[in-house]
Structure formats: structure tokens, C-alpha cells
Amino acid sequence: MKVLLCEDVESLGWYGDVVNVKDGYARNYLLPQGVAIVPNESKMRAMAAEKASRSEQRRLVREQLEKLLDAVNGTVVEIVATANELGHLFGSVTERDIAEKLREKGFEIKDAMVRLNGGHIKELGTREVGLKIAQDLRATIQVQVTTEQQQQQPQQQQEQSVEPVEENTQES
């Protein structure tokens, strides 16, 4: 059955598109919910201007998402967590934690964009995490999970390596 979409439907089509769907999907979902209507010429002409403006909006959003992809790809995120001696975390690092750290760095990332393959991070170390920014835009970031002690050790080493230089002020 052919229907005219009144809304953008992910993986089906955009506003104003005429798409062919199964009869049951159209009768039981699309038509009763007002997501689609039965197409005719007058309705298609009426939707043409709105369809063009929505297409332009999608293009602008797509450009912003591509800029975000270029900026965030390869970013390293450090998350401090508590762990036992074996490196197992008390709790876990979730998609929300990673998205929050990325937002702190200035990226507009939603929690749902973070893709953790294999479940939440439950051990210390570095792990590659995928971001699904749009249907076909994907980025990869590095997530380093450390403890507070591991974070303080490099700072202490830097402080120890920087020794005050004594000036020799002997007058002759």
C-alpha cells in the first residue's frame, strides 16, 4: 500500500515522501496514528513547500553533525573510578558517564549516541568506544578508566622531578 508520510519516520522516509508499506503496517499503525495519509495529488502539492523547507533543515543539521564527527573523532576521555587491587571497578562506567565527560569537553553528545559493545566498562584501562552520531555517521573515541591514585601518581612524579634551582649569588 502506498502512503504519504506526514512525519519523518526513521528507516522509512521523510515528510512528504510517498512510500510503499505493507497493508497491515499502514492500516494498524501509520494511518491511525496520523503518521501517514492516503496520497492524492492535492495533498502532495500542499506538502511540497513544507517538504522543501524540512529538507533544507535536515541538510543544515547534517552539516552540524559532520562537524561534530570531525571534532570528536579520536578524542580521549579520562574517567576516574574506584577499583579494587585487581583493577575491577566498584560499579561500572556507563554510556551516560562517557557522554557527560564529552559534554564537559564541549561536545554536544546525547547519551544514546554512545555505543558500548560488550556492556558497561567494569575494569581499569583504555577502551575504544563507538559513537553513533547519525544513521551513517560513526566516530571512535578512547576511554581511559583510572583510579584517583593512578591519577595522582603522575602529578607526584612531576613535582618530584621539578627541583628548585638554587642560584649562586656569591659576590667577588
C-alpha positions as CSV (number, residue, x, y, z in Angstrom):
1,M,0.0,0.0,0.0
2,K,1.3,3.5,-0.9
3,V,1.1,6.1,1.8
4,L,2.2,9.8,2.1
5,L,4.2,10.5,5.2
6,C,3.1,13.3,7.4
7,E,6.2,13.0,9.7
8,D,9.8,11.9,9.4
9,V,9.9,8.1,10.1
10,E,13.4,6.7,10.8
11,S,14.3,3.9,8.3
12,L,11.1,4.5,6.3
13,G,11.2,8.0,4.9
14,W,10.9,11.8,5.3
15,Y,7.9,14.2,5.5
16,G,6.1,14.3,2.1
17,D,7.6,11.1,0.7
18,V,5.3,8.5,-0.9
19,V,6.4,5.1,0.3
20,N,5.2,1.6,-0.2
21,V,4.5,-0.3,3.0
22,K,2.7,-3.5,3.9
23,D,-1.1,-3.1,4.2
24,G,-1.2,-4.1,7.9
25,Y,1.5,-1.6,8.9
26,A,-0.4,1.2,7.1
27,R,-3.9,0.3,8.4
28,N,-2.8,-0.6,12.0
29,Y,-0.2,2.0,12.7
30,L,0.7,4.7,10.2
31,L,-2.9,5.8,9.3
32,P,-4.5,5.7,12.8
33,Q,-1.5,7.5,14.4
34,G,-1.6,10.2,11.8
35,V,1.9,9.5,10.7
36,A,0.7,8.9,7.1
37,I,-2.3,9.6,4.9
38,V,-3.5,8.1,1.7
39,P,-1.8,10.0,-1.1
40,N,-3.5,12.1,-3.8
41,E,-2.3,15.0,-6.0
42,S,-3.8,17.9,-4.0
43,K,-2.3,16.7,-0.7
44,M,1.1,16.1,-2.3
45,R,1.1,19.7,-3.8
46,A,0.1,21.1,-0.4
47,M,3.0,19.4,1.3
48,A,5.6,20.4,-1.4
49,A,6.7,23.7,0.2
50,E,6.9,22.2,3.7
51,K,8.9,19.3,2.3
52,A,11.4,21.7,0.7
53,S,11.9,23.6,4.0
54,R,12.3,20.4,6.0
55,S,14.8,19.2,3.5
56,E,16.9,22.3,4.0
57,Q,16.7,21.9,7.8
58,R,17.9,18.3,7.5
59,R,20.8,19.5,5.3
60,L,21.9,22.1,7.9
61,V,21.6,19.6,10.8
62,R,23.6,17.1,8.7
63,E,26.4,19.7,8.3
64,Q,26.5,20.3,12.0
65,L,26.6,16.6,12.7
66,E,29.5,16.2,10.3
67,K,31.4,19.0,12.0
68,L,30.8,17.3,15.3
69,L,32.0,14.0,13.9
70,D,35.3,15.6,12.7
71,A,35.8,17.3,16.1
72,V,35.0,14.3,18.4
73,N,36.7,11.5,16.4
74,G,39.8,10.3,18.2
75,T,39.1,12.2,21.4
76,V,40.5,10.8,24.6
77,V,38.2,10.8,27.6
78,E,39.5,10.1,31.1
79,I,37.1,8.8,33.7
80,V,38.2,8.4,37.4
81,A,36.5,5.5,39.2
82,T,37.1,3.4,42.3
83,A,38.5,-0.1,41.9
84,N,40.0,-3.0,43.9
85,E,43.6,-4.2,43.7
86,L,42.9,-6.4,40.7
87,G,41.5,-3.4,38.6
88,H,37.8,-4.4,38.8
89,L,35.6,-1.3,39.3
90,F,33.2,-0.9,42.1
91,G,30.2,-0.2,39.8
92,S,30.8,0.5,36.1
93,V,31.3,3.2,33.5
94,T,28.1,3.7,31.5
95,E,27.1,5.4,28.3
96,R,25.8,8.3,30.4
97,D,29.2,8.8,32.2
98,I,31.1,8.9,28.9
99,A,28.5,11.3,27.3
100,E,28.8,13.5,30.4
101,K,32.6,13.7,30.1
102,L,32.3,14.6,26.4
103,R,29.8,17.3,27.2
104,E,32.2,18.7,29.8
105,K,34.8,18.9,26.9
106,G,32.2,21.0,24.9
107,F,30.8,18.3,22.6
108,E,27.0,18.1,22.1
109,I,26.7,14.4,22.6
110,K,23.5,12.7,23.8
111,D,23.7,9.6,26.0
112,A,22.0,7.5,23.3
113,M,24.9,8.3,20.8
114,V,27.4,6.3,22.9
115,R,27.7,2.7,21.9
116,L,29.4,0.3,24.4
117,N,30.0,-3.0,22.7
118,G,30.0,-5.8,25.3
119,G,28.2,-3.9,28.0
120,H,29.4,-1.3,30.5
121,I,33.1,-0.9,31.3
122,K,33.9,-2.8,34.5
123,E,37.7,-2.8,34.5
124,L,40.5,-0.2,34.6
125,G,42.3,0.5,31.3
126,T,41.8,2.0,27.9
127,R,39.0,1.0,25.6
128,E,37.7,2.1,22.2
129,V,34.1,3.3,22.3
130,G,31.9,4.0,19.3
131,L,29.6,7.0,18.8
132,K,26.7,6.8,16.5
133,I,26.1,10.4,15.7
134,A,23.6,9.7,12.9
135,Q,22.3,6.7,10.9
136,D,25.5,6.6,8.8
137,L,27.9,8.9,10.9
138,R,30.1,7.0,13.3
139,A,33.1,8.1,15.4
140,T,35.5,6.3,17.7
141,I,36.9,7.7,20.9
142,Q,39.3,6.4,23.6
143,V,38.1,6.0,27.1
144,Q,40.7,5.7,29.8
145,V,39.4,4.5,33.2
146,T,41.8,5.2,36.0
147,T,41.7,5.4,39.8
148,E,42.4,8.5,41.8
149,Q,45.7,7.0,42.9
150,Q,46.8,6.4,39.3
151,Q,45.8,10.0,38.5
152,Q,47.8,11.4,41.5
153,Q,51.0,9.4,40.8
154,P,52.0,11.2,37.6
155,Q,51.4,14.5,39.3
156,Q,53.6,13.5,42.2
157,Q,56.3,12.3,39.8
158,Q,56.2,15.7,38.0
159,E,56.5,17.5,41.3
160,Q,59.5,15.4,42.3
161,S,61.3,15.8,39.0
162,V,61.0,19.6,39.2
163,E,63.5,20.6,41.9
164,P,64.1,24.2,42.8
165,V,67.2,25.6,41.2
166,E,69.5,27.4,43.7
167,E,71.1,30.5,42.4
168,N,74.7,31.0,43.1
169,T,74.9,34.6,44.3
170,Q,78.5,34.9,45.5
171,E,80.0,38.4,45.1
172,S,83.6,38.6,44.2
